[in-house]
Amino acid sequence: MPEAEASLEPKLRQLVTTLQAVPPKDLAWRKAMDRLLRLLPRLPGLAGSNHPQYPEIWNDTLLRVSQEIQLFEMPADNVTTALVHWINLKLRLKYAVKDLQRGDRARSDPRSAKAEFKRQARQPPLSLDRPIRSDSDVTFAEQLPAPTLTTLADQIARAQQEVQRTTLAANLQDYIQRDPEATLQTCHPKAHPQANAQILALRLLLKDPPDSLAKIARELTINYHTLNWHWQRKALPLLRAIALDWGYQPPNES
């Protein structure tokens, strides 16, 4: 174990032991948490980035550490490595950093699927004369795999090759803007109606340039990871299910 890492071991073990033994928000707990948060940037191996939005992600991660430290399982040896692993994977710092990098790559590629989705969305929408079914009590996330934004946009872009599907993006744009049955507005994290699927779709899919999830989370005063989970696992599957209701068939499905 490197010397710098070894010097952190006893401090980290003592602090985590205190935090898991003392009631949260007790004075001793607050002092220990303050010391731990000051030590965390020194841990080798934590996911980092030069992205301008990384400080927001890091501050959100520190907040999650303070909220979930009781769930950390103290190892018999090498607390430093275990803590880094917990923060990177369990608290998803590593994945949040990857999301920032993927977002940059998508914005820099004018031929990306997301750009193609926007191009189609700008076409004048045709009449929506077919009904939109939204009377199921089963959540879309339970019925459908949770696609990523790139996957959803790719599928929509490929669907334009078939004549009967070329207006799908335009129809989605029209539907998102009107939300006639408030289906999107009622899809939101618990206690956060302001972070509903309509608002997210308008700001992430239809706005040019799109807002970042970090910016939206800050403005709507909602935890970044809660918002990201809701977007990936609830809002995007809902949009995909609406497209399926209009007769859209993803590739390799019949």
C-alpha positions in Angstrom: 0.0 0.0 0.0 1.5 3.4 -1.0 2.6 5.6 1.9 0.1 8.3 1.3 -2.7 5.8 1.2 -1.5 4.1 4.3 -1.5 7.4 6.2 -5.2 7.8 5.4 -6.2 4.3 6.6 -6.4 4.9 10.4 -8.1 8.3 10.0 -10.7 6.9 7.6 -11.4 3.9 9.8 -11.8 6.0 12.9 -14.1 8.5 11.1 -16.3 5.9 9.5 -16.6 4.0 12.8 -17.7 7.1 14.6 -20.2 8.0 11.9 -21.8 4.6 12.1 -21.9 4.5 15.9 -23.1 8.1 16.6 -26.7 9.2 15.8 -26.7 11.3 12.7 -26.6 15.1 13.2 -25.2 14.7 16.7 -22.3 17.1 17.3 -19.7 14.3 17.2 -21.3 13.0 14.0 -21.2 16.4 12.3 -17.5 16.9 13.3 -16.6 13.4 12.0 -18.5 13.9 8.7 -16.8 17.3 8.2 -13.4 15.7 8.6 -14.3 12.8 6.3 -15.6 15.1 3.5 -12.3 17.0 3.7 -10.3 13.8 3.3 -12.3 12.3 0.4 -10.6 14.4 -2.3 -7.3 12.9 -1.3 -8.5 9.3 -1.9 -6.6 7.8 -4.9 -8.8 6.3 -7.6 -11.9 8.4 -7.3 -13.5 9.2 -10.7 -12.6 12.7 -11.7 -13.0 15.0 -14.7 -12.0 18.4 -16.0 -15.6 18.9 -17.2 -17.0 22.3 -16.0 -20.1 20.5 -14.5 -18.0 18.0 -12.5 -18.0 20.2 -9.4 -21.7 19.9 -9.3 -21.5 16.1 -9.6 -18.8 16.0 -6.9 -20.9 18.1 -4.5 -23.9 15.9 -5.1 -21.7 12.8 -4.4 -20.5 14.3 -1.1 -24.1 14.9 -0.1 -24.9 11.2 -0.8 -21.9 10.2 1.3 -23.4 12.1 4.2 -26.8 10.6 3.6 -25.7 6.9 3.1 -22.6 6.4 5.1 -24.5 4.0 7.3 -24.7 1.6 4.3 -21.0 1.5 3.8 -19.6 -2.0 4.9 -16.4 -1.6 6.8 -13.8 -4.0 5.5 -11.3 -5.8 7.7 -8.5 -4.2 5.8 -7.9 -1.4 3.3 -10.7 1.0 4.1 -9.4 3.4 1.4 -9.9 1.0 -1.5 -13.3 -0.1 -0.2 -14.4 3.5 0.2 -13.2 4.5 -3.3 -15.1 1.4 -4.7 -18.2 2.3 -2.8 -18.2 6.0 -4.0 -17.3 5.2 -7.6 -19.8 2.3 -8.1 -22.4 2.2 -5.3 -22.9 6.0 -5.2 -22.4 6.0 -9.0 -19.7 8.8 -9.3 -18.0 6.9 -12.0 -21.2 6.6 -14.1 -22.0 10.2 -13.6 -18.6 11.2 -15.0 -19.2 8.9 -18.0 -22.6 10.6 -18.5 -20.8 14.0 -18.7 -18.3 12.6 -21.3 -21.0 11.0 -23.4 -23.0 14.2 -23.4 -20.0 16.1 -24.8 -19.5 13.6 -27.5 -23.1 13.6 -28.6 -23.2 17.4 -28.8 -19.9 17.5 -30.8 -21.2 15.1 -33.5 -23.6 16.9 -35.9 -24.6 13.5 -37.3 -25.4 11.9 -34.0 -28.7 10.2 -33.5 -29.8 13.0 -31.1 -29.1 15.6 -33.8 -31.1 13.6 -36.3 -34.0 13.3 -33.8 -34.0 17.1 -33.4 -33.9 17.6 -37.2 -37.0 15.4 -37.6 -38.7 17.1 -34.7 -38.5 20.5 -36.5 -40.6 19.2 -39.4 -44.2 20.5 -39.4 -46.3 17.9 -37.6 -49.2 16.1 -39.3 -52.6 15.7 -37.9 -52.7 13.4 -34.9 -55.9 11.5 -35.8 -55.1 8.3 -34.0 -56.0 7.9 -30.3 -53.2 7.8 -27.6 -53.8 5.0 -25.2 -52.6 5.8 -21.6 -55.1 3.8 -19.5 -52.8 1.1 -18.2 -52.1 0.9 -14.4 -48.8 -1.0 -15.1 -45.8 1.3 -15.3 -43.9 1.5 -18.6 -40.7 0.7 -16.8 -42.1 -2.7 -15.8 -43.2 -3.5 -19.3 -40.3 -2.2 -21.4 -36.5 -2.3 -21.0 -35.2 1.1 -20.0 -33.4 2.6 -23.0 -30.7 5.2 -22.9 -31.3 8.5 -24.6 -28.9 7.4 -27.4 -30.7 4.1 -27.9 -34.1 5.8 -28.1 -32.8 8.4 -30.6 -31.0 5.8 -32.7 -34.2 3.8 -33.0 -36.2 6.8 -34.0 -33.6 7.9 -36.5 -33.6 4.4 -38.1 -37.4 4.3 -38.2 -37.4 7.3 -40.5 -36.2 5.0 -43.3 -39.7 3.6 -43.5 -42.3 5.9 -45.0 -45.0 5.2 -42.5 -42.7 6.2 -39.6 -41.1 9.4 -40.9 -43.4 11.6 -38.9 -42.8 9.9 -35.6 -40.4 12.5 -34.2 -42.7 15.3 -35.3 -45.6 13.6 -33.6 -43.6 13.1 -30.5 -42.7 16.8 -30.5 -46.3 17.8 -30.8 -47.3 15.4 -28.1 -44.6 16.6 -25.7 -45.6 20.2 -26.2 -49.3 19.7 -25.7 -49.4 16.7 -23.3 -53.1 16.5 -23.9 -53.9 13.9 -21.2 -51.2 15.2 -18.8 -49.5 11.8 -19.1 -46.1 13.3 -19.0 -46.9 15.9 -16.3 -48.0 13.1 -13.9 -44.7 11.2 -14.5 -42.4 12.6 -11.9 -40.3 11.6 -8.8 -42.2 11.5 -5.6 -42.6 14.9 -4.0 -41.0 16.6 -7.1 -43.9 17.4 -9.6 -41.8 20.2 -11.0 -39.4 17.5 -12.4 -42.0 15.8 -14.6 -41.4 14.0 -17.9 -42.8 16.9 -20.0 -40.4 19.5 -18.5 -37.5 17.1 -18.9 -38.3 16.2 -22.5 -38.7 19.9 -23.4 -35.4 20.8 -21.9 -33.4 17.7 -22.9 -34.8 16.7 -26.3 -36.5 19.7 -27.8 -34.4 22.6 -26.5 -31.5 23.6 -28.7 -28.9 23.5 -27.2 -30.3 21.2 -24.5 -29.9 21.9 -20.8 -27.8 19.5 -18.8 -29.3 17.3 -16.1 -27.0 18.9 -13.6 -28.4 22.3 -14.4 -32.0 21.1 -14.3 -31.4 19.4 -11.0 -30.0 22.5 -9.5 -32.8 24.8 -10.8 -35.5 22.3 -9.7 -33.8 21.6 -6.3 -33.8 17.9 -6.8 -31.0 15.4 -6.2 -29.0 14.9 -9.4 -28.9 11.1 -9.2 -32.7 11.0 -8.4 -33.4 13.1 -11.5 -31.0 11.0 -13.7 -32.6 7.7 -12.5 -36.1 9.1 -13.2 -35.1 10.3 -16.7 -33.5 7.0 -17.7 -35.9 4.6 -16.0 -39.3 6.4 -16.2 -39.4 9.3 -18.6 -37.6 7.8 -21.6 -39.5 4.5 -21.3 -42.7 6.5 -21.2 -41.8 8.3 -24.4 -40.8 5.0 -26.1 -44.1 3.5 -25.0 -46.1 6.4 -26.6 -44.2 5.8 -29.8 -45.1 2.1 -29.6 -48.8 3.0 -29.1 -48.5 4.8 -32.5 -47.4 1.6 -34.2 -43.6 2.1 -34.0 -41.7 -1.2 -34.1 -38.1 -1.1 -32.9 -35.5 -2.9 -35.0 -35.5 -6.7 -34.7 -39.0 -6.7 -33.2 -42.1 -8.0 -35.0 
